[in-house]
Amino acid sequence: MAALAFAALAASSGCSWGRNEEPSDGLAPDTARFTYGGRQVEVPLTSCGRDPDRDVVLLAGRRGAVVVQAAADLGDEGFDRTGVTADLGAAGILGAFGAELDHGPAGEISDVRTDGDRLIVEGTWVSLDPELEATEEASAGVEGELRARCPADDGGSDNAAGGGAAGAVPGGGTAVPRS
Protein backbone atom coordinates (compact mmCIF):
# COMPACT_ATOMS: atom_id res chain seq x y z
CA MET A 1 0.00 0.00 0.00
CA ALA A 2 2.67 2.49 0.99
CA ALA A 3 4.79 1.65 -2.05
CA LEU A 4 1.76 2.10 -4.31
CA ALA A 5 0.88 5.43 -2.71
CA PHE A 6 4.46 6.62 -3.02
CA ALA A 7 4.71 5.54 -6.67
CA ALA A 8 1.49 7.35 -7.51
CA LEU A 9 2.66 10.50 -5.77
CA ALA A 10 6.16 10.45 -7.20
CA ALA A 11 4.78 11.60 -10.52
CA SER A 12 3.51 14.84 -9.01
CA SER A 13 5.48 17.55 -7.27
CA GLY A 14 4.54 19.94 -4.54
CA CYS A 15 1.68 19.84 -2.10
CA SER A 16 -1.68 21.45 -1.72
CA TRP A 17 -5.20 20.79 -0.56
CA GLY A 18 -5.97 22.84 2.50
CA ARG A 19 -6.76 26.37 3.47
CA ASN A 20 -3.85 28.72 4.12
CA GLU A 21 -4.18 28.97 7.88
CA GLU A 22 -1.38 29.75 10.27
CA PRO A 23 -0.85 26.58 12.30
CA SER A 24 -0.73 26.65 16.07
CA ASP A 25 1.77 23.78 16.00
CA GLY A 26 4.62 25.67 14.29
CA LEU A 27 4.68 23.25 11.35
CA ALA A 28 6.02 24.87 8.18
CA PRO A 29 4.05 24.62 4.91
CA ASP A 30 4.64 21.46 2.85
CA THR A 31 6.14 19.63 5.83
CA ALA A 32 5.30 16.45 7.75
CA ARG A 33 6.18 15.80 11.38
CA PHE A 34 6.32 12.17 12.49
CA THR A 35 6.45 11.71 16.26
CA TYR A 36 7.22 8.41 17.95
CA GLY A 37 7.54 8.12 21.68
CA GLY A 38 9.46 11.20 22.82
CA ARG A 39 11.17 11.69 19.45
CA GLN A 40 10.20 13.38 16.20
CA VAL A 41 11.43 13.92 12.69
CA GLU A 42 10.31 16.53 10.15
CA VAL A 43 10.54 16.04 6.41
CA PRO A 44 9.64 18.30 3.49
CA LEU A 45 6.71 16.90 1.52
CA THR A 46 7.36 16.11 -2.11
CA SER A 47 3.70 15.30 -2.73
CA CYS A 48 0.44 15.79 -0.90
CA GLY A 49 -2.99 15.61 -2.43
CA ARG A 50 -6.59 14.78 -1.73
CA ASP A 51 -8.96 12.83 -3.91
CA PRO A 52 -12.34 14.47 -3.22
CA ASP A 53 -14.30 11.57 -4.71
CA ARG A 54 -12.83 9.07 -2.26
CA ASP A 55 -12.02 11.53 0.59
CA VAL A 56 -8.47 10.17 0.77
CA VAL A 57 -5.24 12.11 1.37
CA LEU A 58 -1.98 10.72 0.00
CA LEU A 59 1.38 12.20 0.95
CA ALA A 60 5.08 11.48 0.78
CA GLY A 61 8.19 13.28 1.94
CA ARG A 62 11.89 12.72 2.32
CA ARG A 63 14.88 14.20 4.10
CA GLY A 64 18.12 12.30 3.64
CA ALA A 65 17.56 8.64 4.52
CA VAL A 66 14.20 9.36 6.20
CA VAL A 67 11.05 8.74 4.14
CA VAL A 68 7.49 9.33 5.43
CA GLN A 69 4.41 8.15 3.53
CA ALA A 70 0.70 8.02 4.31
CA ALA A 71 -2.62 7.17 2.77
CA ALA A 72 -5.36 8.52 5.04
CA ASP A 73 -9.07 7.84 4.59
CA LEU A 74 -11.11 10.71 6.05
CA GLY A 75 -14.42 8.87 5.77
CA ASP A 76 -16.40 7.04 8.45
CA GLU A 77 -14.16 4.57 10.28
CA GLY A 78 -11.33 5.69 7.99
CA PHE A 79 -8.74 4.51 10.50
CA ASP A 80 -9.37 0.97 9.18
CA ARG A 81 -8.30 2.16 5.69
CA THR A 82 -5.37 4.36 6.73
CA GLY A 83 -1.68 3.52 6.66
CA VAL A 84 1.44 5.42 7.76
CA THR A 85 5.09 4.43 7.37
CA ALA A 86 8.28 6.19 8.40
CA ASP A 87 11.55 4.71 7.20
CA LEU A 88 13.97 6.18 9.71
CA GLY A 89 17.11 4.92 7.98
CA ALA A 90 19.41 3.00 10.35
CA ALA A 91 16.74 3.21 13.10
CA GLY A 92 14.37 1.01 11.05
CA ILE A 93 10.81 1.37 9.81
CA LEU A 94 7.88 2.34 12.03
CA GLY A 95 4.25 2.55 11.06
CA ALA A 96 0.69 1.34 11.38
CA PHE A 97 -1.95 -0.01 9.01
CA GLY A 98 -5.69 -0.24 9.53
CA ALA A 99 -7.43 -3.61 9.53
CA GLU A 100 -8.78 -3.26 5.96
CA LEU A 101 -5.33 -2.79 4.35
CA ASP A 102 -3.09 -5.52 2.93
CA HIS A 103 -0.51 -5.22 5.72
CA GLY A 104 -3.08 -4.60 8.42
CA PRO A 105 -3.76 -4.62 11.09
CA ALA A 106 -0.35 -3.52 12.22
CA GLY A 107 0.02 -1.21 15.18
CA GLU A 108 -3.08 0.88 15.64
CA ILE A 109 -4.54 3.92 13.88
CA SER A 110 -6.65 5.62 16.56
CA ASP A 111 -7.64 8.88 14.85
CA VAL A 112 -7.62 10.42 11.37
CA ARG A 113 -8.71 14.04 10.90
CA THR A 114 -7.96 17.38 9.33
CA ASP A 115 -7.47 20.72 11.05
CA GLY A 116 -7.37 23.54 8.52
CA ASP A 117 -4.59 22.68 6.08
CA ARG A 118 -3.20 19.89 8.27
CA LEU A 119 -3.75 16.13 8.16
CA ILE A 120 -3.41 14.49 11.58
CA VAL A 121 -3.10 10.74 12.08
CA GLU A 122 -2.65 9.43 15.62
CA GLY A 123 -1.72 5.90 16.47
CA THR A 124 0.57 3.32 17.93
CA TRP A 125 3.53 2.73 15.62
CA VAL A 126 5.18 -0.68 15.50
CA SER A 127 8.42 -1.87 13.95
CA LEU A 128 7.98 -3.11 10.38
CA ASP A 129 10.26 -5.31 8.30
CA PRO A 130 11.33 -4.33 4.75
CA GLU A 131 8.13 -5.96 3.38
CA LEU A 132 6.13 -3.75 5.78
CA GLU A 133 5.01 -6.65 7.95
CA ALA A 134 4.75 -5.94 11.68
CA THR A 135 7.53 -7.44 13.75
CA GLU A 136 5.80 -6.75 17.08
CA GLU A 137 2.32 -6.47 18.57
CA ALA A 138 0.64 -3.08 18.98
CA SER A 139 1.07 -3.38 22.75
CA ALA A 140 4.87 -3.21 22.21
CA GLY A 141 4.65 -0.17 19.94
CA VAL A 142 5.09 3.53 20.66
CA GLU A 143 2.41 6.21 20.68
CA GLY A 144 2.81 8.82 18.00
CA GLU A 145 1.34 11.20 15.50
CA LEU A 146 1.78 12.14 11.87
CA ARG A 147 0.99 15.80 11.25
CA ALA A 148 1.34 17.12 7.71
CA ARG A 149 0.68 20.63 6.46
CA CYS A 150 -0.51 20.99 2.86
CA PRO A 151 -1.61 24.61 2.28
CA ALA A 152 -3.11 25.89 -0.95
CA ASP A 153 -0.34 27.16 -3.20
CA ASP A 154 -2.26 29.51 -5.45
CA GLY A 155 -2.52 32.69 -3.43
CA GLY A 156 -5.09 31.55 -0.92
CA SER A 157 -7.69 29.75 -3.01
CA ASP A 158 -8.98 26.58 -1.43
CA ASN A 159 -8.98 24.75 -4.76
CA ALA A 160 -5.52 23.98 -6.10
CA ALA A 161 -6.72 22.52 -9.38
CA GLY A 162 -4.87 23.76 -12.41
CA GLY A 163 -1.47 25.41 -12.47
CA GLY A 164 0.67 22.29 -12.60
CA ALA A 165 0.86 19.06 -10.66
CA ALA A 166 0.71 20.48 -7.15
CA GLY A 167 -3.02 19.82 -6.92
CA ALA A 168 -2.92 16.49 -8.73
CA VAL A 169 -3.80 13.31 -6.92
CA PRO A 170 -3.93 9.75 -8.17
CA GLY A 171 -7.19 8.82 -9.87
CA GLY A 172 -7.64 12.23 -11.48
CA GLY A 173 -8.85 14.14 -8.44
CA THR A 174 -7.83 17.60 -7.39
CA ALA A 175 -6.50 18.90 -4.14
CA VAL A 176 -9.23 20.54 -2.09
CA PRO A 177 -9.80 21.22 1.62
CA ARG A 178 -12.19 19.27 3.82
CA SER A 179 -15.29 21.35 4.44
WOPEPE-V271605 format. One record per backbone hydrogen bond with DSSP energy under -0.5 kcal/mol. CO is the residue of the C=O (numbers start at 0). NH is the residue of the N-H. E is the energy in kcal/mol with one decimal. If there is no record, write none. Layout:
BEGIN
co->[CO/CO]
nh->[NH/NH]
e->[E/E]
END
This chain:
BEGIN
co->[0/1/2/3/4/5/6/8/13/17/18/22/27/29/30/31/31/32/32/33/34/35/38/40/42/43/45/46/47/48/49/50/50/50/54/55/56/57/58/59/59/60/62/64/65/66/67/68/69/70/70/71/71/74/76/77/77/78/79/81/82/83/84/85/85/86/87/88/91/92/93/94/95/96/96/97/100/105/107/107/110/112/114/116/117/118/119/120/121/121/122/122/123/124/125/126/126/127/128/132/136/137/141/142/143/144/144/145/146/147/147/148/148/149/149/157/157/163/164/166/168/169/172/173/173/174]
nh->[4/5/6/7/8/9/10/11/47/151/20/25/30/44/148/33/42/34/146/40/144/38/35/33/31/61/13/59/15/57/51/53/54/55/73/50/71/48/69/45/46/67/65/88/62/86/60/84/58/72/82/56/73/77/79/72/80/81/99/97/70/95/68/87/93/66/90/91/87/127/85/125/83/104/105/100/103/96/109/123/121/119/117/149/114/147/112/145/109/110/124/143/107/141/94/134/135/92/131/128/139/140/124/36/122/34/146/120/32/118/149/29/30/16/17/159/176/166/167/174/171/172/168/51/175/159]
e->[-2.7/-2.6/-2.5/-2.3/-2.0/-2.0/-0.6/-1.6/-0.9/-1.4/-1.7/-0.5/-0.7/-2.8/-2.8/-0.5/-2.5/-0.6/-2.4/-1.9/-1.0/-2.1/-2.6/-2.9/-2.7/-1.4/-1.3/-2.4/-1.5/-2.6/-0.8/-0.5/-1.8/-1.3/-2.8/-2.6/-3.1/-2.5/-2.1/-2.3/-1.9/-2.4/-2.1/-0.5/-2.4/-3.0/-2.4/-2.4/-2.3/-0.5/-2.4/-2.7/-0.6/-1.9/-1.7/-0.6/-1.7/-0.9/-2.2/-2.4/-2.3/-2.0/-2.5/-0.9/-2.3/-2.0/-1.4/-2.0/-3.0/-2.6/-2.8/-2.7/-2.5/-0.6/-2.1/-1.7/-1.6/-2.2/-0.7/-2.8/-2.5/-3.1/-1.4/-3.1/-2.4/-2.5/-2.4/-3.0/-2.2/-1.6/-0.6/-2.6/-2.0/-2.3/-1.6/-2.6/-0.5/-0.7/-2.6/-2.6/-1.8/-1.6/-2.9/-2.9/-2.3/-3.1/-0.5/-2.7/-3.2/-2.6/-0.6/-1.0/-0.8/-1.3/-2.7/-0.6/-0.6/-0.5/-1.7/-0.9/-1.2/-0.5/-1.2/-0.6/-0.7/-2.1]
END
